[in-house]
């Protein structure tokens, strides 16, 4: 192995190579490829999520001939090098891939070559080869990295990037002008190498960087060294040519005020962006974002759009910049929407004009014309997309684009992709085919849920079901330890983008507002609110205290009312309808002993639901009820003496309660939290969008609780 360089050699990138770990992989070039790839993908300064690709070439035995042959392993289509595994690699015969040059008919037949990659497959379990496959295949090196580091793209996107590259690296880095990835670009990379023997990498105009080495380690260090040099050069030039982004024209609001404004505005923006389908949002007030959006150059640079295709594909042709004062009063919804409507209409018209001016006879139909990136000077950046991960990644990519613009402006002038080139990437038939291959969205894709008391029992089961069906959820609970445990469970099962958390006491108006603000900042708003938080007290009339009575009514009735009230404010801001589901009880309809406080509070919840349904229908806000009974598993309802009280009322032991409750039902079934979760999904999953004011019993069949 080459001499280990060490972390001290790098300031602007992360040196993560572990010599001991790499030694364990020695002799397995594919394992070393994966190790190197994961290290590179772990540093967002080197590349972004899903961006770039890595490869290695090694000798393997041909299963058909038994002879040794050269095989290239490369990140397959749609993968991410930071999380790359063997199953995400494509493996191709190198000689077959290169032989395609003999049948290549020119750049106008570029897309036809992609299907021919399949005839070069070595490993039948390969991931589909990506369009970048020939870019690696026509270079002779054993290990190759193709990344999109901000520091390198800043040079690649500069007006005189080619000259800067030559001067900065003394001719050790080649240059290939911008061209859409494909077979012809692979041939141009080979030509650049032939004309510049001994170079250590190639800069692709407006696009990214190719670097290589004879071993995984040499390629890794070469990549870091080149990017480090680019970053050093940019840092040395910030502010020399002119103030960064032309200087600041305004000061950002304090952090707390920024988040308050963002939480107030996000649902309104989400409503506009969801004119064709429900979108999920993300908010960032990263200092890099603030530096850009508060600058004098914002109005000049923002409309230009991004340069790197990986950035552009996720952030759209350009962002929408809001013309709203940072400290504007956002409480007058009618006035706010009236001021935003022309901005969104203008953006949609711009996008339609862009499509019509650039489309080809065989172009796919125009996609959603709403913005993905929205910039609010003084406050931050909003991004909206089909799910949380895509929205978050879009924001990360736009920050990458900001970094590129900052660097390019520091050393020269920033240049973006010409509109036609951008369109040809966005509406590339191969990209469209990739979109068409994506799984069908789940029923709740794009939906945001807030389930009160969702750290355990029924609430947790409901939240889990909604996430499984495509929603994102705000987990919340009065009990901080339970909430932390639930968050850990959801992170392990669904990943970080599926949920956010908030402490919530439904009797505390301030915490209710904070919870909805958290949902707005994390996801853009809310679509589904499930009032589930509750408790129970089973006592005779004589034993009931005023404290018992007040607690039941504060949590069950007032809690449901005030959570619904806060939800309606957000839902009306969005103006795209929504669902409120109230978890009530069989006891709202059935009389029994030792149940005066709980049963009457549940009856109040039920009728409050009817009243809300009647009032909110005009806004397409559906209000429905699920009436459970005897859900014992992991439920707070059964703590605090309730089980003992009910057992005493029925003349049985606590242990006999589950069987007792099951036997008294028509179906003789024990009711589980998952059964209530399924009922909630039935109401909000899309098949009952024309139903409101309903009561769905999930009690195994209790005839006395029949509503009709």
Secondary structure by P-SEA (a helix, b strand, c coil): ccccccccccccccccccaaaaaaacccaaaaaaaaaaaaaaccccccccccccbbbbbbbcccccbbbbbbbcccccccccccccccbbbbcaaaaaaccccccccccccccccccccccccccccccccaaaaaaaccccbbbbbbcaaaaaaaaccaaaaaaaaaacccbbbbccccccaaaaaaaaaaaaaccccccccccccccccccccaaaaaaaaaaaaaaaaaaaaaccccccccccccccccccaaaaaaaaaacaaaaaaaaacccbbbbcccccaaaaaaaaccccccccccccccaaaaaccccbbbbbcccccccccaaaaaaaaaaaaaaaaaaaaaaaaaacccccccccccccccbbbbcccccccccccaaaaaaaaaaaaaaaaaaaaaaaccccccccaaaaaaaaacaaaaaaaaacccccccccbbbbbccccccaaaaaaaaaaaabbbbbcccccaaaaaaaaaaaaaccccccccccccccccaaaaaaaaaaaaaacccccbbbcccbbbbbbccccccaaaaaaaaaccaaaaaaaaaaaaaaaaaaccbbbbbbbccccccccccccaaaaaaaaaaaaaaaaaaaacccccbbbbbbbbccccccccccccaaaaaaaaaacccccaaaaaaaaaccccccccaaaaaaaaaaacccccccccbbbbbccccccccccc
